Amino acid sequence: MFNVEDIRKDFPILSRQVNGKPLVYFDNAATSQTPQQVIDVIVDYYSNYNANIHRGVHTLSQEATDKYEQARHAIQKHFNAKFAHEIIFTSGTTHSINLVANGFSSILKKGDEIIVSALEHHSNIVPWQMLCERTGAVLKVIPMNQDGELIMSEYDTLLSNKTKLVFVNHVSNALGTINPIEYIIEKAHQVAAAVLIDGAQSCPHIKPDVQALDVDFYVASGHKMCGPTGVGMLYGKESWLKKLPPYQGGGEMIAEVTFEKTTYAELPHKFEAGTPNICGGIAFGAAINYMNAIGFDTIASYEHELLEYATNKLLEIDGLKIYGTSQHKTSVISFNLENIHPYDVGSILDKMGIAVRTGHHCAQPIMDYFKIPGTVRASFSFYNTKAEIDSLVAAVKKAKMMLA
Ligand SMILES: *Cc1c(COP(=O)(O)O)cnc(C)c1O
């Protein structure tokens, strides 16, 4: 049985005060908090077996290597990848996307087309623009509607035999929309295009099955799913990872080096040059195990309850508008108060101990679409409560009074 008060005991940060008030942490879509179970793993690593991996014959190095590879297996199992070597450790979603974009530099030709969506995070726009500059490929954009949903009939017309790649986020960080990625993948494959799904925002709420999805690449960040910053993953189908050239050169990613020629190591090492974030990788595995122990169905249904509760309560406030009104959403609410700048609302909420994000959320094109400078974004996690949402609603009312 899910008991949020028990869960909250796992997160030491949730009992701190901010500006003399109990912390209400609603910035989970930017980074999630870390449970004691994961903090313990980090402390244990540096206290007991900190060593470089893969190269050492000594005990500490072997212990660190074993734990790091166990974490890779935990991630493989979580995403249901066919092979552990299809899981590449990276520093996060941004790194994972750049790795793939770089790899496609040698595959794309002038006139080839890449499709992205109007709902993308900057980290899923800029690398593709850079790729287009390098290759002469053309970027096409799937437009969205007023609810913040991608228009699939427009997607259908963009697809052609020129389409080589499609890149879409599973869930929009700015609006919380869950995109129909099954459809997007199936349609792309009909024209033999590869698909990369940015799972940074979905993975805290949804457990994706990369084989069932038949997706070519799927990427995520550890810090948005109860793990530490500076670590993330790239899932790639074995056939694609074999085809793509390495991203960075260095130690660990080679089979043999002479000054005449270097041959590259097997997967996954081909893409893991240099000393990785060893502790981070191990802690990422621990975070995934922690979330699975609670269960993603349990997490999703509790968070949906929070979303509905908060949506109804906030809409009772006169002049409050919610952006992103799809039926298919994760627990993210982007909103504005009429004629009040989101930054001002965020500052007042902070004074009351409530952490939200304000601004364009690294998704400027979405803000341009709605013709607004930004929004206030409250994003809920499974360790949040309805009582905290009541505090938010009261604080927004107060902010409205002070700023109107
Ligand atoms: C956070 C986020 C990213 C970037 O993740 P990093 O961990 O900062 O690399 C990319 N896409 C989406 C949808 C995100 O929410």
The ligand as a MOL file (V3000), in Angstrom:
LIG
                    3D

  0  0  0     0  0            999 V3000
M  V30 BEGIN CTAB
M  V30 COUNTS 15 15 0 0 0
M  V30 BEGIN ATOM
M  V30 1 C 15.5240 18.3790 -18.5720 0
M  V30 2 C 15.2330 18.0610 -19.9750 0
M  V30 3 C 16.2530 17.9130 -20.9140 0
M  V30 4 C 17.6940 18.1660 -20.5720 0
M  V30 5 O 18.1300 17.2750 -19.5810 0
M  V30 6 P 19.5690 17.5080 -18.9090 0
M  V30 7 O 19.5350 16.5800 -17.7340 0
M  V30 8 O 19.6280 18.9480 -18.5030 0
M  V30 9 O 20.5780 17.1390 -19.9090 0
M  V30 10 C 15.9050 17.5560 -22.2010 0
M  V30 11 N 14.6430 17.3480 -22.5580 0
M  V30 12 C 13.6120 17.4750 -21.6840 0
M  V30 13 C 12.2210 17.2090 -22.1410 0
M  V30 14 C 13.8830 17.8380 -20.3670 0
M  V30 15 O 12.8730 17.9660 -19.5140 0
M  V30 END ATOM
M  V30 BEGIN BOND
M  V30 1 1 1 2
M  V30 2 1 2 3
M  V30 3 2 2 14
M  V30 4 1 3 4
M  V30 5 2 3 10
M  V30 6 1 4 5
M  V30 7 1 5 6
M  V30 8 2 6 7
M  V30 9 1 6 8
M  V30 10 1 6 9
M  V30 11 1 10 11
M  V30 12 2 11 12
M  V30 13 1 12 13
M  V30 14 1 12 14
M  V30 15 1 14 15
M  V30 END BOND
M  V30 END CTAB
M  END
